[in-house]
Amino acid sequence: MATLNYLPPVKPSAIALGTVYNHAISLAVLGPIFGETYREAQRANSKEEFFKSKEAASAASAWGSSLVGSAIQTYGVGALINATGTLTYKGAAYLGSLVFAASAAPSFISQIATEKRPLDQVAVSLLARVAETVGLSVFLTWWGTRTNPFD
């Protein structure tokens, strides 16, 4: 039977607050989707008609996957902070930068070089991802991620 002893523990309140922090940033990027969904809800004749619509399903799916993804990312960053013994904001910023470079940088290079997306669109997405990685690691360091700080 497999055990989870090799996964570093992270303080539950850090996971909860980090999830809220990260999810708020994700919602800022997903705002146009939810704005269109809100307008569709106002145009619908009844609640039942709106809840059966395609817009409601896509908004619920985006919201749910964003929430789950935020929680997983928060645990991962908190576990990295604990596993590396990061105690300073400078160290947290470096760690967040490494997470950013590993997870998001390749997609931004692709968006600019291959997909030829507008630079303003890429810049907004870039700022959101920096806040989700570097900002999250600094926030979690400020809050504290260790379940027992004396270990």
DSSP file (Angstrom, degrees, kcal/mol; ACC not computed):
  #  RESIDUE AA STRUCTURE BP1 BP2  ACC     N-H-->O    O-->H-N    N-H-->O    O-->H-N    TCO  KAPPA ALPHA  PHI   PSI    X-CA   Y-CA   Z-CA
    1    1 A M              0   0    0      0, 0.0     2,-0.2     0, 0.0     0, 0.0   0.000 360.0 360.0 360.0 134.0    0.0    0.0    0.0
    2    2 A A        -     0   0    0      2,-0.0     2,-0.3     1,-0.0     0, 0.0  -0.520 360.0-157.3 -79.6 142.4    1.3    3.4   -1.0
    3    3 A T        -     0   0    0     -2,-0.2     3,-0.3     1,-0.0    -1,-0.0  -0.790  19.6-139.5-115.2 163.1    1.8    6.1    1.7
    4    4 A L    >   +     0   0    0     -2,-0.3     3,-1.4     1,-0.2    -2,-0.0   0.030  66.6 116.6-107.3  24.8    1.9    9.8    1.4
    5    5 A N  T 3   +     0   0    0      1,-0.3    -1,-0.2     3,-0.0     0, 0.0   0.756  68.8  62.0 -66.1 -24.2    4.7   10.3    3.9
    6    6 A Y  T 3  S+     0   0    0     -3,-0.3    -1,-0.3     2,-0.1    -2,-0.1   0.591  83.1  91.9 -81.1  -9.4    7.1   11.7    1.3
    7    7 A L  S <  S-     0   0    0     -3,-1.4    -3,-0.0     1,-0.0    72,-0.0  -0.747  84.6-120.3 -84.9 126.9    4.8   14.7    0.6
    8    8 A P        -     0   0    0      0, 0.0     2,-0.2     0, 0.0    -2,-0.1  -0.412  27.3-116.0 -67.0 138.3    5.7   17.7    2.7
    9    9 A P        -     0   0    0      0, 0.0     2,-0.4     0, 0.0   138,-0.3  -0.491  29.0-163.2 -73.0 144.6    2.9   18.9    5.0
   10   10 A V        -     0   0    0     -2,-0.2   136,-0.2   136,-0.1     5,-0.1  -0.992  31.8 -99.5-129.0 137.2    1.6   22.4    4.4
   11   11 A K    >>  -     0   0    0    134,-2.5     4,-1.7    -2,-0.4     3,-0.8  -0.325  29.3-136.0 -56.4 125.9   -0.4   24.4    6.9
   12   12 A P  H 3> S+     0   0    0      0, 0.0     4,-2.6     0, 0.0     5,-0.2   0.840 103.7  55.5 -56.2 -36.5   -4.1   24.1    5.9
   13   13 A S  H 3> S+     0   0    0      1,-0.2     4,-2.7     2,-0.2     5,-0.3   0.856 105.6  53.0 -66.6 -31.8   -4.8   27.8    6.4
   14   14 A A  H <> S+     0   0    0     -3,-0.8     4,-2.5     2,-0.2    -1,-0.2   0.898 109.9  48.0 -67.2 -39.6   -1.9   28.6    4.0
   15   15 A I  H  X S+     0   0    0     -4,-1.7     4,-2.2     2,-0.2    -2,-0.2   0.929 113.7  47.4 -65.1 -44.0   -3.5   26.3    1.4
   16   16 A A  H  X S+     0   0    0     -4,-2.6     4,-2.0     2,-0.2    -2,-0.2   0.947 117.0  40.9 -63.9 -49.2   -6.9   27.9    2.0
   17   17 A L  H  X S+     0   0    0     -4,-2.7     4,-2.6     1,-0.2    -1,-0.2   0.888 115.3  51.3 -68.4 -38.4   -5.7   31.5    1.8
   18   18 A G  H  X S+     0   0    0     -4,-2.5     4,-2.9    -5,-0.3     5,-0.2   0.871 108.6  52.4 -64.7 -36.4   -3.3   30.8   -1.1
   19   19 A T  H  X S+     0   0    0     -4,-2.2     4,-2.8    -5,-0.2     5,-0.2   0.922 110.7  46.9 -64.6 -44.0   -6.2   29.2   -3.0
   20   20 A V  H  X S+     0   0    0     -4,-2.0     4,-2.2     2,-0.2    -2,-0.2   0.931 114.3  48.2 -62.4 -45.1   -8.3   32.3   -2.5
   21   21 A Y  H  X S+     0   0    0     -4,-2.6     4,-1.6     1,-0.2    -2,-0.2   0.952 116.6  41.6 -58.7 -52.0   -5.4   34.5   -3.5
   22   22 A N  H  X S+     0   0    0     -4,-2.9     4,-2.2     1,-0.2    -2,-0.2   0.874 113.8  52.4 -66.5 -38.4   -4.6   32.5   -6.6
   23   23 A H  H  X S+     0   0    0     -4,-2.8     4,-2.6    -5,-0.2    -1,-0.2   0.868 105.5  55.0 -67.6 -36.3   -8.3   32.1   -7.5
   24   24 A A  H  X S+     0   0    0     -4,-2.2     4,-1.5    -5,-0.2    -1,-0.2   0.898 109.2  47.8 -63.6 -39.6   -8.9   35.8   -7.3
   25   25 A I  H  X S+     0   0    0     -4,-1.6     4,-1.4     2,-0.2    -2,-0.2   0.917 111.6  50.2 -66.5 -42.4   -6.1   36.4   -9.8
   26   26 A S  H  X S+     0   0    0     -4,-2.2     4,-2.4     1,-0.2    -2,-0.2   0.894 108.7  52.4 -61.9 -39.9   -7.4   33.7  -12.1
   27   27 A L  H  X S+     0   0    0     -4,-2.6     4,-0.6     1,-0.2    -1,-0.2   0.830 102.8  58.5 -67.1 -30.9  -10.9   35.3  -12.0
   28   28 A A  H  < S+     0   0    0     -4,-1.5     3,-0.3     1,-0.2    -1,-0.2   0.894 111.3  41.8 -63.9 -37.6   -9.5   38.6  -12.9
   29   29 A V  H  < S+     0   0    0     -4,-1.4    -2,-0.2     1,-0.2    -1,-0.2   0.864 117.6  46.6 -74.9 -36.7   -8.2   37.0  -16.1
   30   30 A L  H >X S+     0   0    0     -4,-2.4     4,-1.6     1,-0.2     3,-1.0   0.408  82.0 108.8 -84.8   3.2  -11.4   35.0  -16.6
   31   31 A G  H 3X S+     0   0    0     -4,-0.6     4,-2.7    -3,-0.3     5,-0.2   0.849  70.8  56.6 -49.6 -45.4  -13.5   38.1  -16.0
   32   32 A P  H 3> S+     0   0    0      0, 0.0     4,-2.0     0, 0.0    -1,-0.3   0.866 106.0  51.7 -59.3 -34.5  -14.7   38.6  -19.6
   33   33 A I  H <> S+     0   0    0     -3,-1.0     4,-1.8     1,-0.2    -2,-0.2   0.939 113.6  43.1 -65.0 -45.7  -16.1   35.1  -19.6
   34   34 A F  H  X S+     0   0    0     -4,-1.6     4,-2.2     1,-0.2    -1,-0.2   0.824 110.4  56.6 -72.2 -30.2  -18.0   35.7  -16.4
   35   35 A G  H  X S+     0   0    0     -4,-2.7     4,-2.0    -5,-0.2    -1,-0.2   0.918 108.7  46.3 -64.5 -43.0  -19.2   39.1  -17.6
   36   36 A E  H  X S+     0   0    0     -4,-2.0     4,-2.1     1,-0.2    -2,-0.2   0.878 111.5  52.5 -66.2 -37.7  -20.7   37.6  -20.7
   37   37 A T  H  X S+     0   0    0     -4,-1.8     4,-2.1     2,-0.2    -2,-0.2   0.896 107.8  51.5 -64.6 -39.7  -22.3   34.9  -18.6
   38   38 A Y  H  X S+     0   0    0     -4,-2.2     4,-1.8     1,-0.2    -2,-0.2   0.903 109.4  49.6 -64.0 -41.0  -23.8   37.5  -16.3
   39   39 A R  H  X S+     0   0    0     -4,-2.0     4,-1.6     1,-0.2    -1,-0.2   0.881 109.5  51.9 -65.8 -36.6  -25.3   39.4  -19.3
   40   40 A E  H  X S+     0   0    0     -4,-2.1     4,-1.5     1,-0.2    -1,-0.2   0.888 107.0  53.6 -64.6 -38.8  -26.7   36.1  -20.6
   41   41 A A  H  < S+     0   0    0     -4,-2.1    -1,-0.2     1,-0.2    -2,-0.2   0.878 107.9  50.3 -64.5 -37.0  -28.4   35.5  -17.2
   42   42 A Q  H  < S+     0   0    0     -4,-1.8    -1,-0.2     1,-0.2    -2,-0.2   0.852 111.6  48.1 -69.0 -33.6  -30.0   39.0  -17.4
   43   43 A R  H  < S+     0   0    0     -4,-1.6    -1,-0.2    -5,-0.1    -2,-0.2   0.732  91.1 100.0 -78.4 -22.1  -31.3   38.2  -20.9
   44   44 A A  S  < S-     0   0    0     -4,-1.5     3,-0.1    -5,-0.1     4,-0.0  -0.325  72.0-137.7 -67.4 147.0  -32.7   34.8  -19.9
   45   45 A N  S    S+     0   0    0      1,-0.1     2,-0.3     2,-0.0    -1,-0.1   0.795  81.3   7.6 -75.2 -29.0  -36.4   34.7  -19.2
   46   46 A S  S  > S-     0   0    0      1,-0.1     4,-1.8     0, 0.0     5,-0.1  -0.951  72.9-109.9-148.2 165.3  -36.0   32.4  -16.2
   47   47 A K  H  > S+     0   0    0     -2,-0.3     4,-2.8     1,-0.2     5,-0.2   0.903 117.6  54.5 -63.3 -40.8  -33.4   30.9  -13.9
   48   48 A E  H  > S+     0   0    0      1,-0.2     4,-1.3     2,-0.2    -1,-0.2   0.899 106.5  51.1 -62.1 -40.9  -34.1   27.5  -15.3
   49   49 A E  H  4 S+     0   0    0      1,-0.2     4,-0.3     2,-0.2    -1,-0.2   0.904 112.3  46.9 -63.1 -40.5  -33.5   28.6  -18.9
   50   50 A F  H >< S+     0   0    0     -4,-1.8     3,-1.7     1,-0.2     6,-0.5   0.932 108.9  52.8 -67.4 -45.2  -30.2   30.2  -17.9
   51   51 A F  H 3< S+     0   0    0     -4,-2.8    -1,-0.2     1,-0.3    -2,-0.2   0.737 108.6  52.1 -65.9 -21.0  -28.9   27.2  -15.9
   52   52 A K  T 3< S+     0   0    0     -4,-1.3    -1,-0.3    -5,-0.2    -2,-0.2   0.524  92.0 106.8 -87.0  -6.3  -29.6   25.0  -18.9
   53   53 A S  S <> S-     0   0    0     -3,-1.7     4,-1.4    -4,-0.3     5,-0.1  -0.267  78.1-123.4 -76.8 159.8  -27.6   27.3  -21.2
   54   54 A K  H  > S+     0   0    0      1,-0.2     4,-2.3     2,-0.2     5,-0.2   0.836 109.9  58.9 -67.6 -35.0  -24.2   26.6  -22.7
   55   55 A E  H  > S+     0   0    0      1,-0.2     4,-2.4     2,-0.2     5,-0.2   0.894 104.1  50.2 -64.5 -40.3  -22.8   29.8  -21.1
   56   56 A A  H  > S+     0   0    0     -6,-0.5     4,-2.4     1,-0.2    -1,-0.2   0.905 111.1  49.3 -65.1 -40.6  -23.7   28.7  -17.6
   57   57 A A  H  X S+     0   0    0     -4,-1.4     4,-2.2     2,-0.2    -2,-0.2   0.916 112.8  46.0 -65.7 -42.6  -22.0   25.3  -18.1
   58   58 A S  H  X S+     0   0    0     -4,-2.3     4,-2.4     2,-0.2    -2,-0.2   0.887 113.4  49.5 -70.0 -36.5  -18.8   26.8  -19.5
   59   59 A A  H  X S+     0   0    0     -4,-2.4     4,-2.6     2,-0.2     5,-0.2   0.918 112.1  47.9 -66.5 -42.8  -18.7   29.4  -16.7
   60   60 A A  H  X S+     0   0    0     -4,-2.4     4,-2.6     2,-0.2     5,-0.2   0.894 112.8  49.2 -64.4 -39.4  -19.2   26.8  -14.0
   61   61 A S  H  X S+     0   0    0     -4,-2.2     4,-2.5    -5,-0.2     5,-0.3   0.923 112.6  46.8 -65.4 -44.5  -16.5   24.6  -15.6
   62   62 A A  H  X S+     0   0    0     -4,-2.4     4,-1.9     2,-0.2    -2,-0.2   0.908 114.5  47.7 -64.0 -42.0  -14.0   27.4  -15.8
   63   63 A W  H  X S+     0   0    0     -4,-2.6     4,-2.2     2,-0.2    -2,-0.2   0.934 114.4  45.7 -65.3 -46.6  -14.7   28.5  -12.2
   64   64 A G  H  X S+     0   0    0     -4,-2.6     4,-2.4     1,-0.2     5,-0.2   0.919 114.3  46.1 -65.4 -44.9  -14.4   24.9  -10.9
   65   65 A S  H  X S+     0   0    0     -4,-2.5     4,-2.5     1,-0.2    -1,-0.2   0.865 112.2  52.4 -68.1 -33.6  -11.3   24.0  -12.7
   66   66 A S  H  X S+     0   0    0     -4,-1.9     4,-2.3    -5,-0.3    -1,-0.2   0.902 110.3  48.4 -66.0 -40.8   -9.7   27.4  -11.7
   67   67 A L  H  X S+     0   0    0     -4,-2.2     4,-2.0     2,-0.2    -2,-0.2   0.932 114.5  44.3 -65.4 -46.5  -10.5   26.7   -8.1
   68   68 A V  H  X S+     0   0    0     -4,-2.4     4,-2.4     1,-0.2     5,-0.2   0.922 114.4  49.9 -64.8 -43.7   -9.1   23.2   -8.1
   69   69 A G  H  X S+     0   0    0     -4,-2.5     4,-2.5    -5,-0.2    -1,-0.2   0.881 109.1  52.4 -62.5 -38.1   -6.0   24.3  -10.1
   70   70 A S  H  X S+     0   0    0     -4,-2.3     4,-2.3     2,-0.2    -1,-0.2   0.901 109.8  48.7 -63.4 -41.6   -5.5   27.1   -7.6
   71   71 A A  H  X S+     0   0    0     -4,-2.0     4,-2.3     2,-0.2    -2,-0.2   0.915 113.0  46.7 -65.6 -43.4   -5.6   24.7   -4.6
   72   72 A I  H  X S+     0   0    0     -4,-2.4     4,-2.5     2,-0.2    -2,-0.2   0.921 113.6  48.1 -65.7 -43.7   -3.1   22.3   -6.3
   73   73 A Q  H  X S+     0   0    0     -4,-2.5     4,-2.6     2,-0.2     5,-0.2   0.898 110.6  52.1 -64.0 -39.6   -0.8   25.1   -7.2
   74   74 A T  H  X S+     0   0    0     -4,-2.3     4,-2.5     2,-0.2    -2,-0.2   0.922 110.6  47.2 -63.7 -43.9   -0.9   26.5   -3.7
   75   75 A Y  H  X S+     0   0    0     -4,-2.3     4,-2.9     2,-0.2     5,-0.2   0.937 112.4  51.1 -62.2 -44.2   -0.1   23.2   -2.2
   76   76 A G  H  X S+     0   0    0     -4,-2.5     4,-2.1     1,-0.2    -2,-0.2   0.918 112.7  43.9 -60.2 -45.4    2.8   22.7   -4.6
   77   77 A V  H  X S+     0   0    0     -4,-2.6     4,-2.4     2,-0.2    -1,-0.2   0.910 114.8  49.8 -67.4 -41.4    4.3   26.1   -3.9
   78   78 A G  H  X S+     0   0    0     -4,-2.5     4,-2.2    -5,-0.2    -2,-0.2   0.897 110.6  50.1 -62.6 -40.2    3.9   25.6   -0.2
   79   79 A A  H  X S+     0   0    0     -4,-2.9     4,-3.0     2,-0.2    -1,-0.2   0.889 110.4  49.9 -65.9 -38.9    5.5   22.2   -0.3
   80   80 A L  H  X S+     0   0    0     -4,-2.1     4,-2.3    -5,-0.2     6,-0.3   0.904 109.1  52.0 -65.1 -40.5    8.4   23.6   -2.3
   81   81 A I  H  X>S+     0   0    0     -4,-2.4     5,-1.7     1,-0.2     4,-0.8   0.928 115.4  41.7 -60.4 -44.2    8.8   26.4    0.3
   82   82 A N  H  <5S+     0   0    0     -4,-2.2     3,-0.4     2,-0.2    -2,-0.2   0.917 114.5  50.1 -69.4 -43.5    8.9   23.8    3.1
   83   83 A A  H  <5S+     0   0    0     -4,-3.0    -2,-0.2     1,-0.2    -1,-0.2   0.844 115.7  42.3 -67.0 -33.6   11.1   21.3    1.2
   84   84 A T  H  <5S-     0   0    0     -4,-2.3    -1,-0.2    -5,-0.2    -2,-0.2   0.589 106.7-125.0 -88.8 -10.2   13.7   24.0    0.4
   85   85 A G  T  <5 +     0   0    0     -4,-0.8     2,-0.3    -3,-0.4    -3,-0.2   0.786  41.6 178.3  73.4  27.5   13.6   25.6    3.8
   86   86 A T      < +     0   0    0     -5,-1.7    -1,-0.2    -6,-0.3    -2,-0.1  -0.475  14.7 159.1 -68.1 126.5   12.8   29.0    2.3
   87   87 A L        +     0   0    0     -2,-0.3     2,-0.2    57,-0.0    -1,-0.2   0.552  48.7  70.5-122.5 -16.8   12.4   31.6    5.1
   88   88 A T  S  > S-     0   0    0      1,-0.1     4,-2.1     0, 0.0     5,-0.1  -0.670  76.1-125.2-107.9 159.4   13.0   35.0    3.5
   89   89 A Y  H  > S+     0   0    0     -2,-0.2     4,-2.5     2,-0.2     5,-0.2   0.863 113.4  55.0 -66.8 -35.2   10.9   37.0    1.0
   90   90 A K  H  > S+     0   0    0      2,-0.2     4,-2.2     1,-0.2    -1,-0.2   0.926 109.3  46.5 -63.6 -44.8   13.9   37.2   -1.3
   91   91 A G  H  > S+     0   0    0      1,-0.2     4,-2.6     2,-0.2    -1,-0.2   0.883 112.0  51.6 -63.4 -38.5   14.2   33.4   -1.3
   92   92 A A  H  X S+     0   0    0     -4,-2.1     4,-2.8     2,-0.2    -2,-0.2   0.891 108.5  50.9 -65.8 -39.4   10.5   33.1   -1.9
   93   93 A A  H  X S+     0   0    0     -4,-2.5     4,-2.2     2,-0.2    -2,-0.2   0.907 111.3  48.3 -65.0 -40.9   10.7   35.5   -4.9
   94   94 A Y  H  X S+     0   0    0     -4,-2.2     4,-2.1     2,-0.2    -2,-0.2   0.928 112.7  48.3 -62.5 -44.8   13.5   33.4   -6.3
   95   95 A L  H  X S+     0   0    0     -4,-2.6     4,-2.2     1,-0.2    -2,-0.2   0.920 111.8  49.0 -62.7 -44.1   11.5   30.2   -5.8
   96   96 A G  H  X S+     0   0    0     -4,-2.8     4,-2.5     1,-0.2    38,-0.2   0.868 108.8  54.1 -62.2 -37.0    8.4   31.8   -7.4
   97   97 A S  H  X S+     0   0    0     -4,-2.2     4,-2.8     2,-0.2    -1,-0.2   0.887 108.0  49.4 -64.9 -38.8   10.6   32.9  -10.3
   98   98 A L  H  X S+     0   0    0     -4,-2.1     4,-2.3     2,-0.2    -2,-0.2   0.906 110.7  49.6 -65.9 -41.1   11.8   29.4  -10.9
   99   99 A V  H  X S+     0   0    0     -4,-2.2     4,-2.4     2,-0.2     5,-0.3   0.919 112.7  48.4 -62.4 -42.7    8.2   28.0  -10.7
  100  100 A F  H  X>S+     0   0    0     -4,-2.5     4,-2.7     1,-0.2     5,-1.9   0.939 111.4  49.2 -60.6 -47.9    7.3   30.7  -13.3
  101  101 A A  H  <5S+     0   0    0     -4,-2.8    -1,-0.2     1,-0.2    -2,-0.2   0.867 116.0  43.4 -62.2 -36.4   10.2   29.9  -15.5
  102  102 A A  H  <5S+     0   0    0     -4,-2.3    -1,-0.2    -5,-0.2    -2,-0.2   0.849 126.7  27.0 -77.8 -33.8    9.4   26.2  -15.4
  103  103 A S  H  <5S+     0   0    0     -4,-2.4    -3,-0.2    -5,-0.2    -2,-0.2   0.817 131.9  18.6-102.2 -33.5    5.6   26.4  -15.8
  104  104 A A  T >X5S+     0   0    0     -4,-2.7     4,-1.6    -5,-0.3     3,-0.6   0.763 100.7  76.3-114.4 -31.9    4.7   29.5  -17.7
  105  105 A A  H 3><S+     0   0    0     -5,-1.9     4,-2.1     1,-0.2     3,-0.2   0.876  93.4  54.8 -56.5 -43.1    7.7   31.0  -19.6
  106  106 A P  H 3> S+     0   0    0      0, 0.0     4,-2.0     0, 0.0    -1,-0.2   0.883 107.3  50.7 -60.4 -35.9    7.6   28.4  -22.5
  107  107 A S  H <> S+     0   0    0     -3,-0.6     4,-2.3     2,-0.2    -2,-0.2   0.856 108.9  51.6 -70.3 -32.5    4.0   29.2  -23.3
  108  108 A F  H  X S+     0   0    0     -4,-1.6     4,-1.9    -3,-0.2     5,-0.2   0.888 108.6  50.3 -70.9 -37.9    4.7   32.9  -23.4
  109  109 A I  H  X S+     0   0    0     -4,-2.1     4,-2.9     1,-0.2     5,-0.4   0.914 112.5  48.2 -63.0 -41.3    7.5   32.4  -25.8
  110  110 A S  H  X>S+     0   0    0     -4,-2.0     5,-2.3    -5,-0.2     4,-1.7   0.901 108.9  53.1 -64.5 -41.8    5.2   30.3  -28.0
  111  111 A Q  H  <5S+     0   0    0     -4,-2.3     6,-2.4     3,-0.2     5,-0.2   0.871 117.6  37.0 -62.8 -36.7    2.5   32.9  -27.8
  112  112 A I  H  <5S+     0   0    0     -4,-1.9    -2,-0.2     4,-0.2    -1,-0.2   0.930 127.1  32.0 -81.5 -47.8    4.8   35.6  -29.1
  113  113 A A  H  <5S+     0   0    0     -4,-2.9    -3,-0.2    -5,-0.2    -2,-0.2   0.915 132.7  20.6 -81.3 -44.6    6.9   33.7  -31.6
  114  114 A T  T  <5S+     0   0    0     -4,-1.7    -3,-0.2    -5,-0.4    -4,-0.1   0.918 129.5  36.8 -94.0 -50.8    4.6   31.1  -33.0
  115  115 A E  S   <S-     0   0    0     -5,-2.3    -4,-0.2     1,-0.0    -3,-0.2   0.681  87.9-143.9 -81.1 -17.4    1.0   32.2  -32.4
  116  116 A K        +     0   0    0     -6,-0.4    -4,-0.2    -5,-0.2    -5,-0.1   0.888  31.1 178.0  55.6  44.1    1.8   35.9  -33.0
  117  117 A R        -     0   0    0     -6,-2.4    -1,-0.1     1,-0.1     2,-0.0  -0.385  40.4 -85.5 -72.4 155.1   -0.7   37.0  -30.3
  118  118 A P     >  -     0   0    0      0, 0.0     4,-2.0     0, 0.0     3,-0.3  -0.356  34.9-128.5 -61.6 140.7   -1.0   40.7  -29.6
  119  119 A L  H  > S+     0   0    0      1,-0.2     4,-2.6     2,-0.2     5,-0.2   0.820 106.0  57.1 -64.1 -32.0    1.5   41.9  -27.1
  120  120 A D  H  > S+     0   0    0      2,-0.2     4,-1.9     1,-0.2    -1,-0.2   0.895 107.7  48.2 -67.2 -36.8   -1.0   43.6  -24.8
  121  121 A Q  H  > S+     0   0    0     -3,-0.3     4,-1.9     2,-0.2    -2,-0.2   0.908 113.7  46.7 -66.3 -42.2   -2.9   40.3  -24.5
  122  122 A V  H  X S+     0   0    0     -4,-2.0     4,-2.6     1,-0.2    -2,-0.2   0.881 109.9  54.6 -66.5 -38.2    0.4   38.4  -23.7
  123  123 A A  H  X S+     0   0    0     -4,-2.6     4,-2.6     2,-0.2    -2,-0.2   0.901 107.8  48.4 -64.5 -41.4    1.4   41.1  -21.2
  124  124 A V  H  X S+     0   0    0     -4,-1.9     4,-2.0     2,-0.2    -1,-0.2   0.929 114.4  46.1 -64.1 -44.4   -1.8   40.8  -19.2
  125  125 A S  H  X S+     0   0    0     -4,-1.9     4,-2.3     2,-0.2    -2,-0.2   0.888 111.7  52.6 -64.5 -39.1   -1.5   37.1  -19.1
  126  126 A L  H  X S+     0   0    0     -4,-2.6     4,-2.4     2,-0.2    -2,-0.2   0.922 108.9  48.7 -63.0 -45.8    2.2   37.4  -18.2
  127  127 A L  H  X S+     0   0    0     -4,-2.6     4,-2.2     1,-0.2    -1,-0.2   0.891 111.0  51.0 -62.8 -39.0    1.4   39.7  -15.3
  128  128 A A  H  X S+     0   0    0     -4,-2.0     4,-2.1     1,-0.2    -1,-0.2   0.914 111.1  47.8 -64.8 -41.8   -1.3   37.4  -14.0
  129  129 A R  H  X S+     0   0    0     -4,-2.3     4,-1.4     2,-0.2     5,-0.3   0.865 110.0  51.9 -69.1 -35.1    1.1   34.4  -14.1
  130  130 A V  H  X>S+     0   0    0     -4,-2.4     5,-1.7     2,-0.2     4,-1.4   0.916 111.7  47.4 -64.7 -41.5    3.9   36.3  -12.3
  131  131 A A  I  <>S+     0   0    0     -4,-2.2     5,-0.8     1,-0.2    -2,-0.2   0.865 111.0  52.4 -65.6 -35.1    1.3   37.2   -9.6
  132  132 A E  I  <5S+     0   0    0     -4,-2.1    -1,-0.2     3,-0.2    -2,-0.2   0.746 124.9  23.6 -73.1 -22.8    0.2   33.5   -9.5
  133  133 A T  I  X5S+     0   0    0     -4,-1.4     4,-2.2    -3,-0.3     5,-0.2   0.835 133.2  28.2-107.2 -64.5    3.8   32.2   -9.0
  134  134 A V  I  X5S+     0   0    0     -4,-1.4     4,-2.1    -5,-0.3     5,-0.2   0.941 125.8  47.1 -66.9 -46.9    6.1   34.9   -7.5
  135  135 A G  I  ><S+     0   0    0     -5,-1.7     4,-2.7     1,-0.2    -1,-0.2   0.898 112.1  50.8 -61.6 -41.0    3.3   36.7   -5.7
  136  136 A L  H  ><S+     0   0    0     -5,-0.8     4,-2.9    -6,-0.3     5,-0.2   0.916 109.6  49.4 -64.3 -43.1    1.9   33.4   -4.3
  137  137 A S  H  X S+     0   0    0     -4,-2.2     4,-1.9     2,-0.2    -1,-0.2   0.898 113.8  45.7 -66.1 -38.1    5.3   32.2   -3.0
  138  138 A V  H  X S+     0   0    0     -4,-2.1     4,-2.3     2,-0.2    -1,-0.2   0.915 113.5  50.1 -68.3 -42.1    5.9   35.6   -1.3
  139  139 A F  H  X S+     0   0    0     -4,-2.7     4,-2.5     1,-0.2    -2,-0.2   0.925 111.5  47.9 -60.8 -45.3    2.4   35.6    0.1
  140  140 A L  H  X S+     0   0    0     -4,-2.9     4,-3.0     1,-0.2    -1,-0.2   0.864 110.2  52.1 -66.4 -34.8    2.7   32.1    1.5
  141  141 A T  H  < S+     0   0    0     -4,-1.9    -1,-0.2    -5,-0.2    -2,-0.2   0.906 110.3  49.2 -65.7 -40.4    6.1   32.9    3.0
  142  142 A W  H  < S+     0   0    0     -4,-2.3    -2,-0.2     1,-0.2    -1,-0.2   0.929 117.5  40.0 -62.1 -45.3    4.5   35.9    4.7
  143  143 A W  H  < S-     0   0    0     -4,-2.5    -2,-0.2    -5,-0.1    -1,-0.2   0.892 114.6-118.6 -72.8 -39.5    1.6   33.8    6.0
  144  144 A G     <  -     0   0    0     -4,-3.0    -3,-0.1    -5,-0.2    -2,-0.1   0.190  23.1-157.0 103.5 134.0    3.7   30.8    6.9
  145  145 A T        +     0   0    0     -4,-0.1  -134,-2.5   -67,-0.1     2,-0.3   0.521  56.9 104.9-119.3 -11.1    3.4   27.3    5.5
  146  146 A R        -     0   0    0   -136,-0.2  -136,-0.1     1,-0.1   -67,-0.0  -0.546  56.4-152.1 -80.1 136.7    5.0   25.0    8.1
  147  147 A T  S    S+     0   0    0      1,-0.3    -1,-0.1  -138,-0.3  -137,-0.1   0.839  96.3  21.4 -73.8 -31.9    2.7   23.0   10.3
  148  148 A N  S >  S-     0   0    0      1,-0.1     3,-2.0    -3,-0.0    -1,-0.3  -0.859  70.8-166.8-135.0  99.9    5.2   23.0   13.1
  149  149 A P  T 3  S+     0   0    0      0, 0.0    -1,-0.1     0, 0.0    -2,-0.1   0.612  84.3  64.8 -66.4  -9.5    7.7   25.9   12.8
  150  150 A F  T 3         0   0    0      1,-0.2     0, 0.0    -4,-0.0     0, 0.0   0.456 360.0 360.0 -92.7  -0.1   10.0   24.4   15.4
  151  151 A D    <         0   0    0     -3,-2.0    -1,-0.2     0, 0.0    -4,-0.0   0.460 360.0 360.0 -79.3 360.0   10.8   21.3   13.3
